[in-house]
Amino acid sequence: MATNWAAFAAAEPELARTVEERFGAYTHHVLATLRKDGSPRTTGLEVRFLHGELWLGMMPDSLKALDLRRDARFALQANPGEGTGMGGGDVRIAGRAVEVTDPREKAGYGEEVEPPEPFHLFRVELTEVVRTYVEDDKYLVVQAWRPGRALRTLRRT
């Protein structure tokens, strides 16, 4: 089961806001894809939250784009920033990347974001959103959301 960003944000607005803030704090993040042989590949990536969707744009024929065309599964981690503060916590998203091939939809994104041409564009179907943070310098808190399930929160000492 998967869902888009708007459905997630409607179901869990506070967590969605935190996730967007964490991704908005820095430009570059880490994308994990699967190579032809099934081993992981990590690369840098910029992301956008626009019109109820999470978008991944990338250079033409980049290895990460070719990976996603072959196997749409991915994991995305927000840049934690400098030092160990991690304001807002560690945020990760998993899902499937659906390539946008409709010229009008791609042009609309291009007009708004102005990426270098040409580019690959993928829309995200979420399968998991996770936030991990420290509360009161005592608890490690893990919030995990999956489509069709309630937000689960675990606290560890």
C-alpha positions in Angstrom: 0.0 0.0 0.0 1.3 3.5 -0.9 0.0 7.0 -0.8 1.0 10.5 -1.9 2.2 13.4 0.2 -1.2 15.1 0.5 -2.9 12.0 1.9 -0.1 11.6 4.4 -0.2 15.3 5.4 -4.0 15.0 5.9 -3.6 11.9 8.1 -0.6 13.2 10.2 -0.3 17.0 9.8 2.1 17.6 12.7 4.6 14.9 11.5 4.3 16.0 7.9 5.1 19.6 8.9 8.1 18.4 10.9 9.3 16.3 7.9 8.9 19.2 5.5 10.8 21.5 7.9 13.7 19.0 8.2 14.0 18.6 4.4 13.6 22.4 4.0 16.5 23.2 6.4 19.1 22.0 3.9 19.2 21.7 0.1 20.9 18.3 -0.3 19.8 15.0 1.1 20.7 11.3 0.7 18.8 9.0 -1.7 19.3 5.3 -1.6 18.4 3.2 -4.7 19.0 -0.3 -5.8 21.7 -1.1 -8.4 21.3 -3.7 -11.1 22.8 -6.4 -8.9 20.5 -5.4 -6.0 23.2 -3.7 -3.9 22.4 -0.2 -2.5 23.6 3.0 -4.1 23.5 6.3 -2.1 23.6 9.7 -3.8 22.9 13.3 -3.1 19.5 14.7 -4.2 17.3 17.8 -3.9 13.6 17.3 -3.2 10.5 19.5 -3.5 7.1 19.4 -1.8 4.7 21.0 -4.2 1.0 20.7 -4.9 0.5 17.9 -2.4 3.3 15.8 -3.9 6.9 15.0 -3.0 9.0 15.3 -6.1 12.5 14.0 -7.0 14.3 15.7 -9.9 17.5 14.5 -11.3 19.9 14.9 -14.2 19.2 12.9 -17.4 20.5 9.3 -17.4 22.0 9.7 -13.9 22.6 6.4 -12.3 20.0 7.1 -9.6 17.4 7.8 -12.3 18.3 4.6 -14.1 18.1 2.7 -10.8 14.6 4.1 -10.2 13.4 3.3 -13.7 14.5 -0.3 -13.2 13.3 -0.7 -9.6 11.2 2.2 -8.2 11.9 1.4 -4.5 14.0 4.0 -2.6 14.8 5.4 0.8 15.4 9.1 1.4 17.1 10.7 4.4 17.0 14.4 5.3 20.4 16.0 5.7 21.0 16.0 9.5 23.0 19.2 9.4 26.1 20.1 11.2 27.2 18.7 14.6 25.0 16.5 16.7 22.0 18.8 17.4 19.7 17.4 14.8 17.0 20.0 15.5 13.7 18.3 14.6 15.2 14.9 14.7 16.3 12.4 12.0 13.8 12.0 9.2 13.5 9.2 6.7 11.0 8.4 3.9 10.7 5.2 2.0 8.5 4.5 -1.0 8.3 4.1 -4.8 9.3 6.7 -7.3 6.9 7.0 -10.3 8.5 8.7 -13.3 6.5 11.6 -14.7 6.5 11.4 -18.5 3.5 13.6 -19.3 5.0 16.7 -21.0 2.5 19.1 -19.6 2.9 17.9 -16.0 6.7 18.0 -16.4 6.6 21.5 -17.9 4.5 22.7 -15.0 7.0 21.5 -12.6 9.8 23.0 -14.7 8.1 26.4 -14.7 7.9 26.4 -11.0 11.2 24.9 -10.0 13.4 25.9 -13.0 15.7 22.9 -13.0 18.4 22.6 -15.6 17.0 21.0 -18.8 16.7 18.2 -19.6 15.8 16.4 -16.4 14.1 13.3 -15.0 11.1 13.8 -12.7 9.7 11.3 -10.3 6.6 11.6 -8.0 6.8 9.8 -4.7 4.4 7.1 -3.5 5.0 6.8 0.3 5.3 3.5 2.0 6.9 4.7 5.3 7.8 7.9 7.1 10.0 7.8 10.2 11.2 10.4 12.6 13.7 9.7 15.4 14.5 12.3 18.0 15.6 12.7 21.7 13.1 14.0 24.2 14.0 15.6 27.5 17.6 14.3 27.1 16.2 11.0 28.4 14.1 9.2 25.7 14.9 8.2 22.2 11.5 8.6 20.4 10.7 6.9 17.1 7.6 7.8 15.2 6.7 5.5 12.3 3.8 5.9 9.9 2.7 3.6 7.1 -0.3 4.0 4.8 -3.5 2.6 6.3 -2.0 2.4 9.8 -2.1 4.7 12.8 1.1 6.6 13.7 3.2 4.5 16.0 5.4 6.1 18.7 8.0 4.2 20.7 10.0 5.7 23.6 13.2 4.1 24.7 15.4 5.0 27.7 
